[in-house]
Amino acid sequence: MTPLFCATLIVRDAVTKLDALAIVALSVDRPVEGSGTSRPFIRLDSGATVEIEIPKFGEPPPLALDVYSTTSDDHAKLSALALLGRLEEQTAWTVKPDFVL
């Protein structure tokens, strides 16, 4: 099995999973793949993918954007930081990395 590396971005704004998927897809100009499944994702230009984890019922935000890479931990982190930059340009979200830079 191929190892999977994850770098998480935390969104501190209240947004639904469907809206978040649409906003991320528009921000990076890529389609949502696997819509209608339990694990929809967006493939980034770097080859990494983004999945969205919402808070459990009754929990407040944050929303987690999990950036996955099969290449390396550094690749996941760099892809997450590139996504962070796009989201800062394209949205009013408050986004922070949940990993050491």
N, C-alpha and C positions, 0 to 999 in steps of 0.2 A: 504494500500500500504506500502511495506517495505521501510524504509528510505534508502537513498543511500548517502554514505559519499565519498568525493573525495579529493585526495591529488595529486597535479600536479607537474611534473618534467618538467623543461624547457631545451630544447636542442637548443643550439645556433648555430648549424651547419646546412647548407642547405642540406636538404634531402627530397625526395618525401615521400608521405604517404605510398605507396606500399613498397618502399625500407625500410622505418622505421619499418613497420610491420614485414618484413622479418628479419631485423637485430635484433629487440627485440625478436622475436620468436626463432631465433638461439641462442641468448645470454642466454635465460632462458630454452632452450630446450623444448619448448612447441609449439603446432600448432596454427596457426591463425584460429579462429572459425568465422563463418559468413562471409567468404570471398565472394565477389560478392554482398554483401549487403551494405547498407549505413552506417552500424555500425559494421565493423569487430572488433574483440577483441582477446586478448590473456589472457587465464586464468592462473594466477600464482599459484605456489605451495601452497601459503597461502590461496587460495580461492578467493582472490581479482582478479579483471580483469583490463586490460590495454586497453584503447582506445587512438587513436592518433588524435589530432586536428592540422590541417595544417593552416598556415596563409591564409587569404583571398586573392583573386586574386590581384596581384600587391604589396602585403605586403612582407617585408623581413622576414627571420626567426625572432623569434624563433618558434620552433615546440613544442607543448605541449603534454606530455604523461600524460593522466589522469588515475590515479589508483583509481578504485572504490571498495568500500567494503559495504556490507550490515550489517556488524558486528558493527563497530564503527569508529569514526574519527581517533582514535589512530591506529586501525588496518590498515586503509588506509594509514596513514603516515608511519607506520613501513614497510608495503608492498612496498611502494614507495621507502623508503630508501634501502631496500634489492635489489630492481630493480636497483637503482642508483649504488650500489656496483657492481652488475653484469655488468652493462653497462660500468663502469669505467675499469673493468677487460678485457672486451671483445671488446671494441670499442675505437676509438680515439675521440669520441664525447665529447663536453663540456656540461655537464649536471649539473643543480643546482635545488634544491628543491624550489618550490614557496609557501612555507608554513613555519611557525615558528616551529623550532625544540624544 
